[in-house]
């Protein structure tokens, strides 16, 4: 492995120096990377030695030893990948140090295994790591994903671009020819922390779509599926945006020396209906015969009729909301005026304008915001 990679194998006598699932309908997930949507009799579980449950996110200090284990319920070939905080990917298994990656049913393959003459330790960068285990009833051809660059290399180099997303797409192609119930995946998490006390933390934001943007406390951090480090500890609002999807907003806590893991599964793309153009509705009574006569006369002279005051008020209010980033979903006329719906992210505004007595116009606005928990 590369010296900069998250995991480094150390030989006893010196230094030697990873999945959205495939199948025809493989699902790419921010949390699990790659998932087989078909229920399979084959099961795999991956663990790090500080978390036997597989449901936590233990911390390892740089230089600390780590053991990764995978168990299967049927004879299978197991492939392990480590997605580093900076988006690079390491192939942990198979390698040239610990023999084959074939695992017998109801047994566990550990790396390193007890009795091996080397240790496995974590290195920088600090932040959130993901270990992906992919088990298959038949061997997989990883030639297009990774390769051993030289006869002395103990670990294969992963050649995919785009970090987690690139690995997921590549693995989807690898497993696509297989029967859908013949492979399965599992993911474990751990955090690499600095050895010295720190006052900052890290944030990992994962998404299931491309071109997502992350904003923390109103400031743009950048794209998703990477870890942002050296963030001051505290509680902040987070906004995740992706073209064609509703915005996702929440509040997260950055912990000193730790990594906050936020995974956003965007729903189906949002269909935005263009805002209707203002229209003239013809002569409208103002309640005063004299003003009606003057208005209709001025309208005739100008070549059109007087604008409906309710429509004018409605259009003005719509423009104000559009300036704040809202998009009109629908507009319809009522017996006394106009009503419409506007959306921005998870917020929906209902706007109603009615004509009142004595030449008055009433404007009512109600807003509904949906929060995910």
C-alpha positions in Angstrom: 0.0 0.0 0.0 1.0 3.6 -0.4 2.6 5.2 2.7 -0.1 7.9 2.7 -3.0 5.4 2.7 -5.2 5.0 5.7 -4.1 1.5 6.4 -0.4 0.4 6.5 0.8 -3.2 6.9 4.0 -3.6 8.9 6.1 -6.8 8.6 7.8 -8.1 11.7 11.2 -7.6 10.1 10.5 -4.4 8.3 7.9 -2.3 6.6 6.1 -3.7 3.7 4.6 -1.3 2.9 -12.0 -1.2 -1.8 -19.2 -1.0 -3.5 -23.0 0.1 -4.8 -23.8 -3.3 -5.6 -24.0 -4.6 -9.1 -26.4 -7.1 -10.5 -28.7 -5.8 -13.2 -30.4 -3.5 -10.7 -27.7 -2.8 -8.1 -28.3 0.1 -5.8 -25.7 2.8 -5.0 -26.1 4.0 -1.4 -24.4 6.8 0.5 -24.3 4.6 3.6 -23.5 1.2 2.3 -21.8 2.2 -1.0 -23.3 -0.7 -3.0 -26.2 -2.9 -2.2 -27.8 -6.0 -3.8 -31.6 -5.3 -4.1 -32.3 -9.0 -4.4 -32.6 -11.0 -1.2 -29.8 -13.6 -1.1 -29.1 -16.7 1.0 -25.5 -15.6 1.1 -24.7 -13.2 4.0 -21.5 -11.4 4.9 -20.6 -9.2 7.9 -17.5 -7.0 8.2 -16.1 -5.7 11.5 -13.2 -3.8 13.0 -11.8 -5.1 16.2 -13.0 -2.1 18.3 -16.6 -2.7 17.3 -17.9 -6.3 17.5 -21.5 -5.1 16.8 -20.7 -3.4 13.5 -23.1 -0.6 14.4 -20.7 1.9 15.8 -18.0 4.2 14.6 -14.9 3.6 16.8 -11.9 5.9 16.8 -8.3 4.8 16.1 -5.3 7.0 16.7 -2.8 7.3 13.9 -0.2 4.5 14.3 -2.6 2.3 16.2 -3.0 -1.4 15.2 -6.3 -2.5 13.7 -7.8 -5.8 12.7 -10.5 -6.2 10.0 -12.7 -9.4 10.0 -15.3 -10.7 7.6 -17.7 -13.7 8.2 -19.9 -15.6 5.7 -22.6 -18.2 6.1 -21.7 -20.0 2.9 -18.5 -20.8 1.1 -17.6 -17.5 -0.6 -14.8 -15.3 -2.0 -14.5 -12.1 0.1 -13.1 -8.8 -1.2 -12.3 -6.0 1.2 -11.9 -2.3 0.3 -11.1 0.7 2.5 -12.5 4.1 1.4 -10.2 6.8 3.0 -11.3 10.3 4.1 -9.6 11.9 1.1 -11.6 9.7 -1.3 -8.8 7.3 -2.2 -9.5 3.6 -2.0 -7.2 0.7 -0.7 -7.7 -3.0 -1.5 -7.3 -4.8 1.7 -8.2 -8.3 0.5 -7.0 -10.2 -1.5 -3.3 -9.3 -1.0 0.0 -11.1 -1.1 0.5 -11.2 2.7 -2.4 -13.3 4.0 -3.1 -15.9 1.4 -6.3 -16.5 -0.4 -9.6 -14.6 0.0 -11.7 -17.8 0.0 -13.7 -18.1 3.2 -15.4 -21.3 4.4 -19.0 -21.2 5.5 -19.6 -20.1 9.1 -16.0 -19.0 9.5 -14.3 -15.7 9.9 -11.4 -14.3 7.9 -9.3 -11.8 9.8 -6.6 -9.4 8.6 -4.1 -9.8 10.0 -4.9 -13.3 11.3 -3.7 -14.5 14.7 -0.1 -15.7 14.2 0.7 -13.6 11.2 4.2 -12.1 11.4 3.0 -8.5 10.6 0.6 -5.9 12.0 -1.9 -3.6 10.4 -1.9 0.0 11.5 -3.9 3.1 10.7 -2.3 6.2 9.2 -3.4 9.6 8.0 -5.4 11.4 6.9 -7.7 11.7 9.9 -11.4 11.4 9.4 -14.2 8.9 8.5 -13.2 5.6 6.9 -15.5 2.9 5.4 -14.6 -0.7 5.0 -16.6 -2.5 2.3 -16.9 -6.3 2.2 -18.1 -7.9 -1.0 -18.8 -11.6 -0.9 -19.4 -13.7 -4.0 -20.1 -17.4 -4.6 -17.7 -17.3 -7.5 -14.4 -15.4 -7.9 -14.6 -11.9 -9.3 -12.3 -10.4 -11.9 -10.9 -7.1 -10.5 -8.4 -6.5 -13.3 -10.2 -3.3 -14.4 -10.4 -2.0 -10.8 -7.0 -2.9 -9.2 -3.7 -4.4 -10.0 -0.3 -5.2 -8.4 2.1 -2.8 -9.9 5.2 -4.9 -9.3 6.3 -8.3 -8.1 7.4 -6.8 -4.8 4.0 -5.1 -4.1 2.1 -6.7 -1.2 -1.1 -4.8 -1.9 -3.0 -4.1 -5.1 -3.5 -0.5 -6.2 -7.1 0.6 -6.8 -7.3 2.4 -10.1 -10.8 3.8 -10.0 -11.4 7.6 -10.0 -14.0 9.5 -7.9 -13.5 7.8 -4.6 -16.5 6.0 -3.2 -18.8 6.8 -6.2 -16.2 5.6 -8.6 -15.6 2.3 -6.7 -19.4 1.7 -6.5 -19.8 2.2 -10.3 -16.8 -0.1 -11.1 -18.0 -2.8 -8.8 -21.5 -2.6 -10.3 -19.9 -3.5 -13.7 -17.9 -6.4 -12.1 -20.9 -8.1 -10.5 -23.4 -7.3 -13.3 -22.9 -10.6 -15.2 -23.4 -12.7 -12.0 -26.8 -14.1 -10.9 -28.3 -11.4 -8.7 -28.6 -13.7 -5.6 -25.0 -14.8 -5.8 -23.3 -11.8 -4.1 -23.9 -9.5 -1.1 -22.1 -6.6 0.7 -21.7 -5.1 4.1 -20.0 -1.9 5.4 -18.2 -1.0 8.6 -17.1 2.4 9.8 -14.2 3.8 11.9 -12.6 7.1 12.4 -8.9 8.0 12.4 -8.0 10.6 14.9 -4.9 12.6 15.5 -2.6 11.5 18.4 -2.5 14.9 20.0 -5.6 16.6 21.5 -7.5 18.8 19.0 -10.2 21.4 19.2 -11.6 20.8 15.7 -13.6 17.9 14.2 -14.5 16.5 10.8 -17.6 16.2 8.8 -18.4 13.5 6.3 -21.4 14.1 4.0 -22.4 11.2 1.8 -25.1 11.3 -1.0 -26.5 9.0 -3.5 -26.4 11.5 -6.4 -23.6 13.3 -8.3 -22.8 17.0 -8.2 -24.2 17.6 -4.7 -23.0 20.7 -2.8 -22.6 21.0 1.0 -23.1 24.3 2.9 -22.1 24.5 6.6 -23.5 27.4 8.6 -24.3 29.2 5.3 -20.8 28.8 3.9 -20.1 26.5 1.0 -17.8 23.6 1.9 -17.7 21.9 -1.5 -18.9 18.6 -2.9 -20.2 15.5 -1.1 -18.8 12.0 -0.4 -15.6 13.4 1.1 -14.5 14.4 4.6 -14.0 18.0 5.7 -11.5 18.3 8.5 -10.3 21.1 10.9 -13.9 22.3 11.5 -14.4 24.2 14.7 -16.4 22.1 17.2 -20.0 23.3 17.7 -23.5 22.9 16.4 -24.3 24.1 12.9 -27.0 24.1 10.2 -26.2 22.0 7.2 -27.7 22.4 3.7 -27.1 19.8 1.0 -28.2 20.7 -2.5 -28.2 18.7 -5.8 -29.5 19.9 -9.2 -33.0 18.7 -9.8 -33.7 17.6 -6.2 -35.3 19.2 -3.2 -32.7 20.7 -0.8 -32.0 18.7 2.4 -31.4 20.7 5.6 -30.6 19.6 9.1 -28.5 20.5 12.2 -25.4 18.6 13.1 -22.8 18.7 15.9 -19.1 18.8 15.2 -17.2 17.0 17.9 -13.6 17.8 18.8 -11.4 15.0 17.6 -14.2 13.1 16.0 -16.0 12.8 12.7 -19.7 13.5 12.2 -21.2 11.2 9.6 -24.2 12.6 7.6 -25.7 10.5 4.8 -28.3 12.0 2.6 -30.5 9.8 0.4 -32.2 12.2 -2.1 -35.7 11.3 -3.2 -36.8 11.4 -6.9 -36.0 14.6 -8.8 -38.2 17.6 -8.2 -40.3 18.7 -11.1 -40.5 22.5 -11.2 -43.4 24.1 -13.0 -42.5 27.5 -14.6 -44.1 30.5 -13.0 -47.1 31.7 -15.1 -46.8 35.1 -16.8 -49.0 37.9 -15.5 -52.2 38.2 -17.6 -54.9 40.8 -17.9 -58.3 39.5 -16.8 -60.4 42.3 -18.3 -62.4 45.0 -16.6 -62.9 44.5 -12.9 -65.2 46.5 -10.7 -63.5 48.5 -7.9 -66.8 49.1 -6.1 -67.1 52.6 -7.3 -69.0 53.4 -10.5 -66.9 56.6 -11.0 -63.6 54.8 -10.6 -64.8 51.9 -12.8 -65.7 54.3 -15.6 -62.4 56.2 -15.3 -60.4 52.9 -15.2 -62.1 51.4 -18.2 -61.8 54.7 -20.1 -58.0 54.9 -19.4 -57.6 51.3 -20.4 -59.4 51.8 -23.7 -57.2 54.8 -24.4 -54.0 52.8 -23.7 -55.2 49.9 -25.8 -55.9 47.4 -22.9 -58.0 47.2 -19.8 -57.3 48.0 -16.2 -55.2 45.3 -14.4 -57.1 43.3 -11.8 -55.9 44.6 -8.4 -56.1 41.1 -7.0 -53.9 39.8 -9.8 -51.5 42.7 -9.4 -51.2 41.9 -5.7 -50.7 38.2 -6.4 -48.0 38.8 -9.0 -46.2 41.2 -6.8 -46.1 38.7 -3.9 -45.0 35.9 -6.2 -42.1 38.0 -7.4 -41.1 38.6 -3.8 -41.0 34.8 -3.1 -39.2 34.1 -6.3 -36.5 36.5 -5.2 -36.1 34.4 -2.1 -35.6 31.2 -4.2 -39.1 29.9 -4.3 -40.5 28.3 -7.5 -44.2 28.4 -8.5 -45.9 25.0 -8.7 -49.4 26.1 -9.6 -51.7 29.1 -9.9 -55.4 29.2 -10.3 -58.2 31.7 -10.3 -60.9 31.6 -7.6 -64.3 33.4 -7.4 -62.8 36.2 -5.4 -59.2 36.3 -6.6 -56.2 33.9 -7.0 -54.4 31.2 -5.1 -51.1 29.4 -5.8 -48.4 27.1 -4.4 -44.7 27.8 -4.3 -41.8 25.6 -3.0 -38.2 25.9 -1.9 -36.5 22.8 -0.7 -38.6 21.3 2.0 -40.7 24.4 2.5 -44.1 24.9 0.8 -46.0 28.3 0.7 -49.7 28.7 -0.1 -50.5 32.2 -1.3 -54.2 33.4 -1.5 -55.3 36.9 -2.7 -59.0 37.9 -2.4 -60.9 41.0 -3.4 -62.6 42.6 -0.4 -65.3 45.2 0.2 -64.6 48.9 -0.2 -61.8 48.4 -2.8 -59.6 46.2 -0.5 -57.4 43.3 -1.3 -56.6 40.6 1.3 -53.3 38.7 1.0 -52.9 35.4 3.0 -49.6 33.4 3.2 -49.1 30.1 5.0 -45.9 28.1 5.0 -45.3 24.4 5.8 -41.7 23.0 6.3 -41.0 19.3 6.4 -38.0 18.1 8.5 -36.4 14.7 8.2 -35.3 13.0 11.5 
